[in-house]
Amino acid sequence: MNFVIEESDKGLLRSLVYGQSVSVNISSLSKSLNKHRNTIQAKVNDLFKYNIITRPFYPFIGLFKEYPFLILTDADLLYNKSVEKWFEEDPHIFAAFRSRYSEYNTLLILYHKDIKNYELWREKLTVEGPLALNNNLITRSSSSIYLNDFMIKYNPNAPVYLMEEELKKNQKINLSGYHLDNLDFKIIKLLLGGKCIKINESQLSNEFKLHRSTILRQTQKLIDEGLISNPVCRFPNFYAPQGYILAVCKLGIKSNKAEFIKNIRNDPHITMAYTTNTGDYNLLLFAAFKDLDEELKWEVHNSALFPECFDKIDVHFYSLAGAIDVGHQKISLAVKDEKYMYFRI
């Protein structure tokens, strides 16, 4: 079902999802952690500077309604600037990962309105787009289609609990040259949980010439209608924190499926999950792991926990270093915004 954005709400929606009027509440953080606000401010500045977490924004979860089809496409594409520019600018590409599997070297994570529009998009690419210059390599691809209606877990910030265990074990975590300590992590956990974040009602009121109470009422309406969720910070790479890898897991579950699903809903490795019926597989998982050994331990643990549960398992790993683009920094509501304004989930 498509939603309708009122003209009066478009500017406010854009401002909220870009986070232009959303910020960390330093005073609230200082009070919650019983630390001086200057100490907290310096820590927050470093977390943003070293790209540990994003600045706060209102996630645009309406994307799942407007683009109800999630499509995973393995393709063989050239390594050149025109293809990478296409990754960054195409409004349907949520993420692109370079990784060699069989005859393919790229995973595209796409969102589309329906199958017809997806096929028209493919056709247009090979005629007009950058792939027309590259011998139509998009024809050498393999796609799997999933419905967002069958999403059973959506928690991109779940791996924060993996980081918590890592910090307990090692006392510090080194990320991009920044040494994350216990205070850093306490701040991260609060912000990723949507705590200590504020909206600048006065700024929005002045920008849109509306009373502050009207701004708050319209913001709540956007939340109630399922267009946005409450403001949070996120991991910049969406699927996994820095220092982790993304695993895309297709599972064939032959028994105890309900119990297994109940378990993964509380599993900090799993960020997104779908039920499906794609060939031999009936579950799709997006997961974060520290390394391949940790994923293998995860498989062994779940096989012991749910004996005779798994029929087939197909896991592909993607390094965040191979991510060309990640969509909550650029995914568009293109059908609603003629300027291809990018929104984040």
N, C-alpha and C positions, 0 to 999 in steps of 0.2 A: 504494500500500500504506500503510495507516495504522500508526502506531506506538503503543505503549502506554507511558505514563509511570507508573512505579511510584509508589505513594503516598509511599514514603520519599524519592523523588527530587523531588517537586513543589516542596517548599519551597526546596531547594537550587537547582533550576532557576530558580525565580522570582528568587532572590537574585542569581544569576549574570547573568541576562539584564537585570535592572535595574541591574547594576553596583554593587549596594549593598556588596559585599565586594571590589570590584575598584578598584585605584587606580594612579596613575602611580608608578613606582619612581624617585623623585628621585635617589637615590644612584647608581642604574645609569645614568640619563641624564647625571648630572654626570661620572661616570667615562668614559662613551662619548664625550662631547663635550669633555672636559678643561676644564670650567668649574666654578666654585664652585657648590655646591648652592643657595646663596641666590639666585644669578643665575638658575639653572635654575628654581627654585621660583617666582620672580616672573614669569618668562616663561610658565610653564605656567598660572599663575593668570590671566594676561591672555588667553591663548588660549581659556580657558573663559569668562572674563568677557565677551569680545567675540564669543562664539559662533562662533569660527573652526572649532573642532572640538568633538565631544561628549566627555564623560568616557568612560573605557574601560568596556566591558561585553563579555559573551559573546554574539555574534550568535545569534539563534534561527533557524537555517536549517531547522529541522524544519517551519517554516511551509510550505515548498514541498512537503513530503510530505502534510501534513494538508490543505492547500488547494491541490490540484494544478492548478487552473484559474486562469490570469491572464486577466482580462477588462478590456479598455479600452472605456469607454463615453463617447461624446460625447453630451451632453444639454443641453437648454435649461431652466435652472432660475432661479427668482427670486433676487434678491440680498436676502436677509433673514436675521435671526438664527436663525430656526428651521431653515432649510436649512443654515446654517453649523454649527449645533449638531449636526445630523445627520451632517455630514461628520466632525466630531470624535469622535462617539460610536459610530457604526456600526462594528461589529467587522470588517466585510468591506472597508471602504474604506481602502486603504493610502495613497492620496494623492488630493487634489483640486486641480485648477488651473483658475483662471478665465482664459479666453481665447476670443475670438470667432472661430469658424470656421463659415462658411456660416450655417445656422440654429441652430447650437449655441453655447453660451457657457461650457461647463464640460467638462473632461476628468476622469473618475473612473477611478482605477486600483484594481481590485478583485481580491480573492482569494476563491475559492469551492471548496467541497468537490466539487461535481459540477453538471451542468446542471439537474437536478431541483431541487436546493436553491437554485440561482441564480434559477430561475423562481418558486419559492415566495417567495423574498426580495423579488423585484420586485412580486409580487402583494400581499404583506403591506404593503409600503411605500405603495402607492396606496390601501389601505383603512384602515390604522391609523397610518401614519407621517406625517412632516411634509409629504410630497408630497400627501397627501390634502387638505391645506388649500390647495394651490397648483394646482388644476385638473388634477391628475394629469399634470403635465408630464413625468414619467418616461417616458410613452408616446411622447414626441417625442425619440427617442434612436436612436443607432446603436452597436452593440457588435461588437467583434472578440474572439474567444476563442483563447487560446494555452495550450499544455500546458507545465508546468514540466519535464516529462520531456525536452522538446526545447530546454531552455536550453543554449546553447553557450558562454556567457560570463557570469560573475557576479563583478564586481570593482568595487564602488561607490567604492573609493578610487583607481581608476586615474587620475583627473584630477590627482592630486598631481604627476604628471610634466609636465602642462601648466603648472601653477603654477611648477614648477622652471624651465622655459624662460622663462616670463614674468619671473621674478625675475632670471635671468641677464641678460636684456635691459634691465630697468628698475632693477635694484639693490634696489628696494623695491616692495612692493605695499600699497596702501591698502585695507583692508577694514573697513567700518563705523566709520571713524575711527581704526582701529588700523593703524599702519605696520609691516608684516611685514618683518623683516630676515632676513639669512642664518641667524642663530642660531635665530630663530623657526622658519624653514622646516626646519632640520635636526631640530628637536624634533618638528615635525609629521610629517615623513617617517618618523621612527622609530616614533612612536605609531600612525600609520595603517598601518604595516607590522607592528604587533603587538609591537614591541620595547619593553623597559623598562616593562613592565606587570606588576603583581604582584597576587596574590590573598591576602586576609587569612584565612589558615587558622585562626588562633586565634579570630577573630570568628565564623567559621562553625561552628567546633567548639563554642563556647559556646552559640551560638544553637540548634543542632540536637542538642546533647548527643551528639556523635559524636567519635571520636578524629580527630586531624588526618590521619592516614594514610588513614582511611576517607573523609574529605572529598575528599582528593586522588584516591583510587581511584574514587569515585562521579562526580567531575567528569570524569575521563578516560573513564569509561564513557559519559557523556552525549555526549562528543566522538566516541568510537568508533562510537556508534550513530547519528551524524549528526543529533542534535538541536540541538547547538550547535557552533560553531567556536571556535577560540582567541580570546582577548580582543583587541580592537582599539579604537581611537577611530575615529570616522567624521566625514564632513562632515554637519552638522546637517540639511541638505536632501537627503541621501542620493544623489540623482541628479547633483548638481553642486555644486562649491564656491561660496562667496559670490562674486559678481561674474561668474558664468557663467550661461548659459541652458541649459535642457533642450530637446533636440531628440528627438522621437519619429519615427523614420524607418522607413517601410515600403519595402522594396526588392524589385524584380523582377529576379532574377539569371538571365540566360539562358545564361551560359557562365562557366567558371573559378570556379564557386561554391566549390569546396574550397579553392582558392588564396586567394580573397577572405576566406573564413572564417578561414583561417590568419593572414592579415594583421590582421584586426580583433581577433583574440585578443591581439595585441601593441599595439593602437592605444590610446593613453591617453585618446582622446576617448570610447571606447565603454565604458560601465559594465555594461550587460546586453545580451544578444543571444539571439534565439530563431530556430530554423528553423520554418517554418510553410508552410501552403498556403491562404492567404486571398485569394481572388480572383486578382488579377494579381500578387500579392506572395508571395515565399517566404522573406523574412528580415524580422525586426523588430529594430530597434536602439534602445536608449536611449543618448543621447550628450550630452556636455557641450561647449559651445563658448563662447568669449569673446563672440562676437557673430555676426550673420548673415554678415558678410564671411568670418569664419573657417570657417563651415560651407560656404560656397560654394567656398572654396579647397580644403577637404577633398574636396568632390564632384569638382572639376576634377582634383585630384591622383589620386584613385582611378580616375577615368575614363581618365586617361592611363596609370596603372599597369596597369589591367585593361581594355584596349580591347575594345569590343563585349561587355562583361560585363553592363552594365545595360540593362534593358528599360524599366522604369518606376521612378520615385522619387517618393515622397510624404513630405514633411517638414512637421511641425507644430512650432512653437516655443512654449515656455512660459517666462515669466519667473518666477524664484523669488519675486519680489514678489507674484505672483498665486497662490502656493501657500497653500491654506487649511489643509491639514494634511498631514504627511508621516509615513508609517506606522512607521518604526523607532522613533518616539517614542510610538506608541500602538496598533500593530496587535495584535489579540487572538488568543488561542488559545481562542476562545469555546466551542467544542464540548467543551473539556476543563476549562474553568474557569467555573463558574456565576456568578462575580462579574465576568466579562468582564475579567480581568486582562490588561493589555496587554504585548505582547512586541515585541522589535525584531529586525530582520534586517540 
